[in-house]
Amino acid sequence: MKKNTWILITLMLGTMMAALDSSIVNVSLPVIRNEFRESLSNIEWVVTAYMICFCLFIPLTNWLKLRIGYYNLFLFSVIMFTSGSLLCSLSQSLPMLVTARVIQATGGALISPVSLAILSENYPPEKRGSAIGWWGIGNVMGPALGPTLGGLLTNLLGWQSIFYINIPLGILTIFLTIRHLGFLKAQPVSNTKFDLAGYFFFAVFILSLQYMVTAISSFGISWQLAAGVAGTGIFLFLFLRSSTRTFPLLDLTVFKSRVFRKSAIIVVIRSLALYGGLFFLPFLLQGVMGFTSLESGLILLPNALMMLFTRPLAGKLADKGMVRNVSITGIIIVAASFVLFAFVEKGVPLWFIILPMVIRGLGMSLLVAPVSTALLNSVTAAQTSTSTAINSLLQQIGGSIGIALSGVIHTFINDHYISKQHTAEVAEHFALQDGFFISAFIIALAIIPALGLPEKQAVKNAVRTSVAN
């Protein structure tokens, strides 16, 4: 038990470090832009380059696991991420910072799926939900604390400090990996052939998808968007066709499992709604309510604290087979939090703003751990690394599309209210309200696939007959 505890701590720490970086950078972008004297479109590459490389490296998880084993792969990931963080803090120009962010993404993309795969393979199914619940604390606390910590560090120590913080965390994770994950060295490795054609199709698909997302927000309905949609569709088809070969980049036979398909759909819908809804929050808190970036970050803390206390409970419920009902409850609660955000306006008491933050944290805990447990329990042990990679990939793609669509929807609705002779301030507020209602509707759609998740005894059956399902 003690050994498993240290395994969990090590994986949690690595995951939190990588997850923290996904949100801590955003609040510092204006400061970085001013120091480097770059345009907004150029400074966006600090985030865009990271996201693209993140998606490009996730599919390599299974092949690298087969070639070098989990121990070397996790250690390599943490070292690359820590090294990239050091280079980011030392950057003297935007090109150098973007290059360092690519190095960061090389490691960061692999940490979450690899750690989840190690966790899944070293905990029995009846304890997997609890382990995922605890591990998930690191995965969600990073993004939740990122804005607060980023604003505080940037104000006190400069933007470089948001990358300094990863260095001691990375060194500690490396030490704990060497100390407590050494048993993974016994894992057999093989000289598995790399699916070069499949990876090429996948890479072009991701780049086309990113171009399509950019075209949506930059050009609207245009030939650029049409080109992005065509490229995305063509190369997705070529990638799917190539996956039928021997030793494919990703083993897409996991989708033969009905539970896996339902869980994957929920992950995509969840990411679309949650990333999109989070896109509106800073505009509500800082634009409408008038809070500073640091105050906005502090207001987000109750959301993180609620997840901290309730994620382990959600994991235990998943271990007892309470997957479907808990997940549906989580979806309803998250949708309710978006509805409450829509009613936040100037003059409301602080508790009315904090309440939906707390509710959202509870809903997220009840939604994430059970779905992740169902997804992992629906595949065979040999498919674990592939399933965790697909899970991370779907989250990233869903989030990217969600942010882009939210920007387009917000602009469209705002222009509509401006055309109705509303002032800019009123139009902005109404657009944010409608955006939260739309996010609530999107997350509510996840109830449909959630109805197909297992419950109680069905969970145990799914573990035994995952492929048949």
KOLDRENTI-871673 format. One line per field, with one value per residue (C-alpha): chain; y, z negated, x negated. Coordinates in Angstrom, 1 decimal. Layout:
BEGIN
c: [A_...]
y: [Y_...]
z: [Z_...]
x: [X_...]
This chain:
BEGIN
c: [A_A_A_A_A_A_A_A_A_A_A_A_A_A_A_A_A_A_A_A_A_A_A_A_A_A_A_A_A_A_A_A_A_A_A_A_A_A_A_A_A_A_A_A_A_A_A_A_A_A_A_A_A_A_A_A_A_A_A_A_A_A_A_A_A_A_A_A_A_A_A_A_A_A_A_A_A_A_A_A_A_A_A_A_A_A_A_A_A_A_A_A_A_A_A_A_A_A_A_A_A_A_A_A_A_A_A_A_A_A_A_A_A_A_A_A_A_A_A_A_A_A_A_A_A_A_A_A_A_A_A_A_A_A_A_A_A_A_A_A_A_A_A_A_A_A_A_A_A_A_A_A_A_A_A_A_A_A_A_A_A_A_A_A_A_A_A_A_A_A_A_A_A_A_A_A_A_A_A_A_A_A_A_A_A_A_A_A_A_A_A_A_A_A_A_A_A_A_A_A_A_A_A_A_A_A_A_A_A_A_A_A_A_A_A_A_A_A_A_A_A_A_A_A_A_A_A_A_A_A_A_A_A_A_A_A_A_A_A_A_A_A_A_A_A_A_A_A_A_A_A_A_A_A_A_A_A_A_A_A_A_A_A_A_A_A_A_A_A_A_A_A_A_A_A_A_A_A_A_A_A_A_A_A_A_A_A_A_A_A_A_A_A_A_A_A_A_A_A_A_A_A_A_A_A_A_A_A_A_A_A_A_A_A_A_A_A_A_A_A_A_A_A_A_A_A_A_A_A_A_A_A_A_A_A_A_A_A_A_A_A_A_A_A_A_A_A_A_A_A_A_A_A_A_A_A_A_A_A_A_A_A_A_A_A_A_A_A_A_A_A_A_A_A_A_A_A_A_A_A_A_A_A_A_A_A_A_A_A_A_A_A_A_A_A_A_A_A_A_A_A_A_A_A_A_A_A_A_A_A_A_A_A_A_A_A_A_A_A_A_A_A_A_A_A_A_A_A_A_A_A_A_A_A_A_A_A_A_A_A_A_A_A_A_A_A_A_A_A_A_A_A_A_A_A_A_A_A_A_A_A_A_A_A_A_A_A_A_A]
y: [0.0_2.3_1.6_2.4_5.7_6.9_5.8_7.9_10.9_10.8_10.6_13.3_15.7_15.2_15.6_18.7_20.3_19.8_20.7_23.9_25.2_24.9_27.9_29.8_31.3_33.0_35.7_36.7_37.1_40.9_41.4_39.2_41.0_44.4_43.2_41.7_44.4_42.0_42.1_40.2_37.7_36.9_36.5_34.0_31.5_31.1_29.3_28.0_26.3_24.5_23.3_22.0_20.1_18.8_17.2_15.9_14.1_12.4_9.6_8.5_7.3_3.7_3.2_4.8_2.7_-0.5_0.7_2.1_1.2_3.3_4.1_5.6_7.3_9.0_10.0_11.4_13.3_15.0_15.8_17.4_19.4_20.7_21.5_23.4_25.3_26.4_27.5_29.4_31.4_32.3_33.4_36.8_36.9_35.6_33.0_31.6_31.4_29.7_27.1_26.5_26.0_23.3_21.5_21.8_20.4_17.4_16.3_17.8_15.9_12.5_13.1_12.9_9.8_7.9_8.6_7.6_4.4_3.5_4.1_2.0_-0.9_-1.0_-0.7_-3.4_-2.4_-2.4_0.3_2.1_4.7_5.9_6.1_8.1_10.3_11.2_11.4_13.7_16.3_17.1_17.1_19.7_21.7_22.8_24.6_25.8_27.4_28.5_31.9_32.9_31.7_33.2_36.6_36.6_35.5_37.9_40.8_40.0_38.4_39.0_36.6_34.4_33.2_31.3_28.9_28.9_27.2_24.1_23.6_22.5_20.6_18.8_18.0_16.5_14.5_13.1_12.1_10.4_8.6_7.2_6.3_4.8_3.9_1.8_-1.4_-0.3_-1.1_-4.8_-4.1_-5.9_-3.7_-4.6_-3.3_-2.3_-0.7_2.9_3.8_6.7_7.0_7.0_9.6_11.8_11.7_12.4_15.3_16.9_16.3_18.1_21.0_21.3_21.2_24.0_26.0_25.4_26.5_29.7_30.3_30.1_32.9_35.0_34.8_33.3_31.7_31.9_30.0_29.7_27.9_25.7_24.7_23.9_21.7_19.9_19.3_18.1_15.7_14.3_13.6_12.3_9.7_8.8_8.4_6.2_4.0_3.7_2.6_-0.8_-1.8_-3.9_-1.9_1.3_4.6_4.3_1.1_2.4_-1.0_0.4_2.1_-1.4_-1.2_0.5_1.9_3.3_5.0_6.5_7.7_9.2_11.2_12.5_13.6_15.6_17.2_18.0_19.7_21.7_23.1_23.5_25.1_27.3_28.3_29.1_31.3_33.6_33.7_36.3_38.6_38.3_38.8_41.5_43.1_43.2_42.9_45.0_42.6_42.6_39.5_38.6_39.0_37.0_34.2_34.2_34.0_30.8_29.2_27.8_25.8_24.2_23.6_21.8_19.6_18.9_17.6_15.8_14.1_11.2_10.6_10.5_7.9_5.7_5.9_4.8_1.8_0.8_0.7_3.9_5.3_6.2_7.9_9.8_11.0_12.2_14.0_15.7_16.8_18.3_20.1_21.5_22.7_24.4_26.2_27.7_28.8_30.5_32.3_33.7_35.6_37.2_40.9_44.1_44.6_40.9_39.9_38.1_34.8_34.7_34.6_32.1_29.7_28.7_28.2_25.7_24.0_23.7_22.1_19.5_18.7_18.4_15.9_13.7_13.9_13.3_10.4_8.0_8.6_8.1_4.9_3.6_4.4_2.5_-0.4_-0.9_-1.9_-4.7_-4.2_-4.1_-1.2_0.9_3.3_3.8_4.6_7.1_8.8_9.0_10.4_13.2_13.8_14.2_16.6_18.8_18.8_19.3_22.2_23.9_23.7_24.9_28.0_28.9_28.4_30.3_33.3_33.1_32.7_35.6_38.0_37.0_37.5_40.7_42.2_41.1_43.1_46.1_46.1_46.3_49.7_48.4_50.0_48.2_47.4_46.0_44.0_42.5_41.4_39.9_38.1_36.6_35.5_33.8_32.2_30.6_29.4_27.8_26.1_24.7_23.3_21.7_20.0_18.8_16.9_14.6_13.1_11.1_9.1_9.0_6.9_4.2_4.0_0.9_0.9_-1.3_-5.0_-4.0_-2.4_-5.6_-7.4_-4.7_-5.4_-9.0_-8.7_-5.3_-6.3_-7.9_-4.8]
z: [0.0_-0.9_2.5_4.3_2.4_3.5_7.1_6.9_5.4_8.1_11.0_9.4_9.1_12.7_14.0_11.9_13.2_16.8_16.2_14.4_17.4_19.6_17.8_15.9_19.1_20.4_17.7_18.5_22.2_22.1_20.1_22.4_25.4_24.0_23.1_26.5_28.3_30.5_32.1_30.6_33.5_33.0_29.2_29.7_30.9_27.3_26.8_30.3_30.7_27.4_28.3_31.7_30.5_27.6_30.0_32.3_29.5_27.7_30.3_29.9_26.3_27.2_29.7_27.3_24.4_26.5_27.6_24.3_21.6_19.2_16.8_19.5_21.2_18.0_16.9_20.4_20.4_17.1_18.0_21.4_19.7_17.0_19.5_21.6_18.6_17.8_21.4_21.3_18.2_19.9_23.3_24.5_27.6_28.9_31.3_28.4_26.1_28.8_29.4_25.7_25.5_28.2_26.1_23.1_25.2_26.2_22.6_21.4_24.0_22.8_19.0_18.6_20.8_19.6_15.9_16.3_18.1_15.4_12.8_14.6_15.1_11.5_9.7_10.0_11.5_8.1_6.8_10.1_9.6_6.3_7.7_10.7_8.3_6.3_9.5_11.0_8.2_9.8_13.3_12.3_9.7_12.2_14.5_11.6_9.7_12.9_13.3_9.6_9.4_12.8_11.9_8.5_9.7_12.7_10.5_7.9_9.8_13.5_16.3_16.1_12.7_14.1_15.7_12.7_10.6_12.8_12.2_8.5_9.2_12.1_10.1_7.3_9.8_11.4_7.9_7.0_10.4_9.9_6.3_6.7_10.3_10.8_10.8_14.3_15.7_15.7_18.3_21.6_24.6_28.3_31.6_32.8_36.3_36.4_38.5_40.5_43.0_40.3_38.3_41.4_42.1_38.4_38.2_41.4_39.9_36.7_38.6_40.9_37.9_36.2_39.5_39.6_36.0_36.8_39.9_37.9_35.5_38.1_41.3_40.5_43.4_46.1_48.6_45.9_43.7_46.6_47.3_43.6_43.5_46.7_45.5_42.1_43.6_46.2_43.9_41.1_43.6_44.7_41.1_40.2_43.3_42.4_38.8_40.2_41.0_38.8_35.9_36.5_34.8_32.7_32.1_33.0_32.3_28.8_30.3_30.8_27.1_26.7_23.3_24.7_27.5_25.0_22.7_25.6_26.8_23.3_23.2_26.4_25.4_21.9_23.4_26.0_23.2_20.4_22.4_24.2_20.9_19.3_22.3_21.1_17.4_17.6_19.7_17.1_14.1_15.4_18.2_16.6_12.9_12.9_11.0_11.6_13.0_9.6_8.0_10.8_10.1_6.4_7.2_9.1_6.0_4.5_7.7_7.2_3.5_4.1_6.7_4.2_1.6_3.9_6.5_4.2_3.3_6.9_7.5_4.7_6.1_9.5_7.7_6.4_9.9_9.6_13.0_15.0_12.3_10.9_14.3_15.2_11.9_12.6_16.0_14.6_11.9_14.3_16.6_13.6_12.8_16.3_15.9_12.6_14.3_16.8_14.0_12.6_13.1_11.5_8.0_7.1_3.8_3.9_2.6_5.7_7.8_5.7_5.5_9.2_8.8_5.9_7.8_10.9_8.9_7.5_10.9_12.5_9.8_10.3_14.1_14.7_12.4_13.2_17.0_17.0_14.9_17.3_20.3_18.9_17.6_21.1_22.8_22.4_20.5_23.9_25.0_21.9_23.2_26.5_24.6_22.3_25.4_27.2_24.0_23.8_27.5_27.5_24.6_26.4_29.7_28.1_26.0_29.0_31.0_28.0_27.5_31.2_31.5_28.3_29.8_33.0_31.1_28.7_31.6_33.6_30.6_29.5_33.1_33.0_29.8_31.1_34.2_31.9_30.7_27.3_25.9_26.2_22.5_22.5_25.7_24.2_21.1_23.0_25.3_22.3_20.8_24.0_24.2_20.8_21.7_24.8_22.8_20.4_23.4_24.9_21.7_21.1_24.4_22.7_20.8_24.0_24.2_20.4_20.4_22.1_19.4_17.1_13.6_10.6_11.6_15.3_14.5_13.4_16.4_18.7_17.2_18.1_21.5_22.6_26.2_26.7_25.5]
x: [0.0_-2.9_-4.5_-1.3_-1.0_-4.4_-3.6_-0.5_-2.3_-5.0_-2.5_-0.3_-3.2_-4.3_-0.8_-0.1_-3.4_-2.4_1.3_0.3_-1.6_1.5_3.1_0.4_-1.1_2.1_2.2_-1.4_-1.0_-0.4_-3.5_-5.6_-4.2_-5.2_-8.7_-9.4_-7.5_-5.6_-2.2_0.7_0.8_-2.9_-2.6_0.2_-2.4_-3.5_-0.3_0.4_-3.0_-2.6_0.9_-0.1_-3.1_-1.1_1.3_-1.5_-3.4_-0.4_0.0_-3.6_-2.8_-2.1_-4.9_-7.5_-6.1_-6.8_-10.3_-11.7_-9.2_-7.1_-10.0_-12.3_-9.3_-8.0_-11.5_-12.3_-9.0_-9.7_-13.3_-12.2_-9.5_-11.8_-14.5_-12.0_-10.8_-14.4_-14.9_-11.6_-12.7_-16.0_-14.5_-15.5_-13.3_-10.0_-11.5_-13.6_-10.6_-8.5_-11.3_-11.5_-7.7_-8.0_-10.6_-8.2_-5.3_-7.5_-7.6_-4.3_-2.2_-3.4_-3.3_0.5_1.3_-1.8_-1.1_2.6_1.5_-1.0_1.7_4.2_1.9_0.7_4.0_6.7_10.0_11.8_9.3_8.7_11.5_10.1_6.6_7.8_9.7_6.6_4.4_7.0_6.4_3.1_4.6_7.3_5.5_2.9_5.4_7.5_4.6_2.8_4.4_4.1_0.5_-0.4_0.9_-0.8_-4.2_-4.1_-3.2_-5.9_-8.8_-8.2_-6.9_-10.0_-8.9_-6.0_-8.5_-10.9_-8.3_-8.4_-12.1_-12.0_-8.8_-10.5_-13.7_-11.5_-9.5_-12.7_-14.0_-10.7_-10.6_-14.1_-13.2_-9.7_-9.1_-12.2_-10.1_-8.8_-12.3_-11.2_-8.6_-9.6_-10.3_-10.2_-11.5_-8.1_-8.0_-7.0_-3.9_-5.5_-2.7_-0.1_-1.9_-2.3_1.4_2.2_-0.2_1.2_4.7_3.8_2.2_5.3_7.5_5.6_5.8_9.5_9.9_7.9_9.9_13.1_12.0_10.1_12.1_15.5_17.3_14.6_12.5_9.8_12.3_13.4_9.8_9.3_12.4_11.4_7.8_9.0_11.5_9.2_6.2_8.5_9.8_6.3_5.2_8.2_7.5_3.9_4.8_6.0_2.4_0.2_-1.3_0.7_-0.1_3.0_4.9_8.4_9.9_10.6_13.6_15.2_16.0_19.4_18.4_15.2_17.2_19.7_16.9_14.9_18.0_18.5_14.8_15.2_18.5_17.1_14.0_16.1_18.3_15.8_13.0_15.6_17.2_13.9_13.2_16.1_15.2_12.3_14.5_17.2_15.1_12.7_14.8_18.3_17.5_14.3_12.1_8.3_6.6_5.3_8.8_10.3_7.8_8.6_12.3_11.6_10.0_13.2_13.7_10.2_10.8_14.1_12.4_9.6_12.0_14.5_12.3_11.3_15.0_16.0_13.3_14.6_18.1_16.7_15.0_18.4_19.7_21.7_20.6_23.6_25.7_22.7_21.7_25.2_25.4_22.0_23.2_26.4_24.5_21.9_24.8_26.4_23.2_23.1_26.7_25.8_22.9_25.3_27.1_23.9_24.0_22.9_24.1_24.6_23.0_19.7_21.2_23.4_20.2_18.5_21.5_21.4_17.6_18.2_21.0_18.8_16.0_18.4_19.9_16.4_15.4_18.5_18.1_14.4_13.3_16.2_15.9_12.1_12.6_15.2_13.0_10.0_12.0_13.5_10.2_7.7_4.4_2.5_4.7_4.2_1.6_3.5_6.7_5.0_3.4_6.7_8.3_5.7_5.9_9.7_9.5_7.0_8.8_12.2_10.8_9.2_12.4_14.4_12.3_12.4_16.2_16.8_14.9_17.0_20.3_19.4_18.5_21.7_24.0_22.3_22.7_26.4_27.0_25.0_27.3_30.3_29.0_27.6_24.6_21.2_21.2_24.8_24.1_21.0_22.9_25.8_23.4_21.6_25.0_26.0_22.6_23.0_26.5_25.1_22.3_24.9_26.8_23.7_22.6_26.2_25.9_23.4_26.3_27.2_24.0_23.8_27.0_25.0_22.4_22.3_23.7_22.9_22.5_22.2_18.9_17.3_18.7_17.2_13.8_14.0_15.6_14.3_13.6_16.9_18.7]
